[in-house]
Amino acid sequence: MIDRPDRERLAALQRSVMTCWYSPFQLARSALDMTVSRLMGARGDFRLLEAIAGPQPPFDYAVRSGVMRDELWIDYVADTGDGFNPTYAIATLLARPVLSLGGRETRRGEVLIMGGDQVYPSATRQAYWTRLVEPYAAALPKADVTEAPHLFAIPGNHDWYDGLMSFMRLFGQKRTLGAWKTFQSRSYFALKLPHGFWLLGVDIQLESDIDQPQIEYFCKLATHDMRDGDRVILCTAEPDWVKGAIYNPELQSNLAFFEKQLADARPGVEIVARIAGDLHHYRRHESADGRQNVIAGGGGAFLHPTHGEPVAVVRSGAGADQRPYMLRASFPSESESRRLAWRNLWFARHNLGFWPAAAFVYMLSSLTLPRPGPGAVGWVLVVVLVFIVFTDTYKTWYRRFAGSLHALAHLGAALGLAHLGGALLGVDVRDLPSMWSLLGVTLFVGATGAVVGSTIMGVYLLISLNVARRHGNEAFSALRIQDYKNFLRIHVHRDGLTLYPVGLRQVPRAWKVADDRKPGEPRFVPARGAVAPELIEEPITIPTARQPRRTGQLTVDAAGAGHHECPAGERRSRPPAAGAAAGAGAPEP
């Protein structure tokens, strides 16, 4: 017998659809969020308050019950919390105790890392609850596990939109998200992994900077807790290696500065991988010596294209250590991405929320353009300026050229529709005889302009992306594609650290309450078919360091024990630490 509460819960969750980014209300709200967040970030940095609140030692997952671990499984997911279908589908895969990938058996991560933008479109308490907490709680209920996995998160730009308040309420107060338990007290963290690996989660706060307390936190960690030869996995909310190549190399300066500070504090430490979300696809770049830059932003938000901007070769690293990275894999493939872009021809169908904005612009155009004069000239200049600003490029000449053409296409279409409306009504639009004829022409232009204007926008985005290689974000946010989701499964073992890139090519569109559900199974299952993950590419292994490492010192409690430093050359035994406490079943936060 299916209980009523689960059925009602599913109905409520399925009302969380993919965000319509072209709705005028959403556009206005996003603009307000960005403005307010940048003002707050410039005048009040929440990370400074975190540092005052108290220390956060590194979390030790290299030891369990006083014994060095031989292996550890970690999951990484980013850009979650948009539409229910993709968010929940990925959550069910993360929740499975065992996942078979290409004939290889992988285990659910004892630790889950959320890599930024945990909720869309705005970081409100309600949005976190309905778009993130509820789907994950349904995928793996807290009561169903005896050994709860741990959860750590770094904030992306959407998490920063309320100054980080809702983010820290969820992730910084020892709460649970389904069965996953949170332990961090800051928006950044450090995890010590087996066999000399570290995972560092860095908060870059809206592309602005890395605050001084955070720099001091990681430098102190490198000096006192890391050992020569340790290898670092760096998690950040944005892939600066791609954004720097596309827009401006200065976008790489913050992370490069951080890496330099870390290298100065402990020269013997190597950054062997960078992992980021923000771009909602999978991409992997590799250096000649096997270092990895991985984008895995497929946790639930709309798909981003993998074609467009030239990123076959990017550069990463600080100072003399900067080196080229070659593109090795993409999901979806560039050819699939290019085909998907053609869906912009049906922009009007995918973005009904854009119709009022297009209708409004076309109606104003019909009132001014047919009668030449200062009003018409002023309106043309306003529209041209708006579309120039909208154009996605750092090249001034292209912005002016493409933006002007785009604006003139809309203005020409509006003028043509005005004359067509006048012809149908038998009036001259240059001198409308009555209020009724004016109203008739205006309404006709508004009704037809909603569709025509939306279609022109779609054609512009398609040409911009597939020909000029610009507007990837705008072209694919319009499509709101739920499919091609991904996450990383990471296995730390004696021979190194192996990355399993997990892809979900198609997301179920309908769900039902699970009949005869057993503990540990999701509450909802696909109404048709199944959630079928695949291995995007062959696993990538980063080997352990070959050179011997000197004795290090680290004493940590996962639930928040104090930090202890040892004098140089002194050995100190390690008590059961964060990872040990986690595996043994930490108390409920």
HELIX and SHEET records of a PDB file:
HELIX    1   1 ARG A    4  LEU A   13  1                                  10    
HELIX    2   2 PRO A   24  ARG A   43  1                                  20    
HELIX    3   3 PHE A   46  ALA A   53  1                                   8    
HELIX    4   4 PHE A   84  ALA A   95  1                                  12    
HELIX    5   5 ARG A  125  TYR A  128  1                                   4    
HELIX    6   6 TRP A  129  VAL A  133  3                                   5    
HELIX    7   7 GLU A  134  ALA A  139  1                                   6    
HELIX    8   8 LYS A  142  ASP A  144  5                                   3    
HELIX    9   9 ASP A  159  ASP A  162  5                                   4    
HELIX   10  10 MET A  165  PHE A  171  1                                   7    
HELIX   11  11 PRO A  194  GLY A  196  5                                   3    
HELIX   12  12 GLN A  212  HIS A  224  1                                  13    
HELIX   13  13 ASP A  240  ILE A  246  1                                   7    
HELIX   14  14 PRO A  249  GLN A  252  5                                   4    
HELIX   15  15 SER A  253  ALA A  265  1                                  13    
HELIX   16  16 GLY A  319  ASP A  321  5                                   3    
HELIX   17  17 GLU A  334  ALA A  341  1                                   8    
HELIX   18  18 TRP A  342  TRP A  346  5                                   5    
HELIX   19  19 PHE A  347  HIS A  350  1                                   4    
HELIX   20  20 LEU A  352  PHE A  354  5                                   3    
HELIX   21  21 TRP A  355  THR A  368  1                                  14    
HELIX   22  22 PRO A  374  PHE A  390  1                                  17    
HELIX   23  23 THR A  396  LEU A  425  1                                  30    
HELIX   24  24 MET A  435  ASN A  466  1                                  32    
HELIX   25  25 GLY A  472  SER A  477  1                                   6    
HELIX   26  26 ALA A  578  GLY A  585  1                                   8    
SHEET    1   A 9 PHE A  59  ASP A  60  0                                        
SHEET    2   A 9 PHE A 189  LYS A 192  1                                        
SHEET    3   A 9 PHE A 197  VAL A 202 -1                                        
SHEET    4   A 9 ARG A 231  THR A 236  1                                        
SHEET    5   A 9 GLU A 270  ALA A 276  1                                        
SHEET    6   A 9 GLN A 292  ALA A 296  1                                        
SHEET    7   A 9 TYR A 282  SER A 287 -1                                        
SHEET    8   A 9 ARG A 323  PHE A 331 -1                                        
SHEET    9   A 9 VAL A 313  SER A 316 -1                                        
SHEET    1   B 2 VAL A  63  ARG A  64  0                                        
SHEET    2   B 2 VAL A  67  MET A  68 -1                                        
SHEET    1   C 8 THR A 176  LEU A 177  0                                        
SHEET    2   C 8 TRP A 180  THR A 182 -1                                        
SHEET    3   C 8 HIS A 150  ALA A 153  1                                        
SHEET    4   C 8 VAL A 111  MET A 114  1                                        
SHEET    5   C 8 LEU A  72  VAL A  77  1                                        
SHEET    6   C 8 LYS A 485  HIS A 493 -1                                        
SHEET    7   C 8 GLY A 496  LEU A 504 -1                                        
SHEET    8   C 8 GLU A 534  LEU A 535 -1                                        
SHEET    1   D 8 THR A 176  LEU A 177  0                                        
SHEET    2   D 8 TRP A 180  THR A 182 -1                                        
SHEET    3   D 8 HIS A 150  ALA A 153  1                                        
SHEET    4   D 8 VAL A 111  MET A 114  1                                        
SHEET    5   D 8 LEU A  72  VAL A  77  1                                        
SHEET    6   D 8 LYS A 485  HIS A 493 -1                                        
SHEET    7   D 8 GLY A 496  LEU A 504 -1                                        
SHEET    8   D 8 ILE A 540  PRO A 543 -1                                        
SHEET    1   E 2 VAL A  98  LEU A 101  0                                        
SHEET    2   E 2 ARG A 104  ARG A 107 -1                                        
SHEET    1   F 2 TRP A 511  VAL A 513  0                                        
SHEET    2   F 2 PHE A 524  PRO A 526 -1                                        
END                                                                             
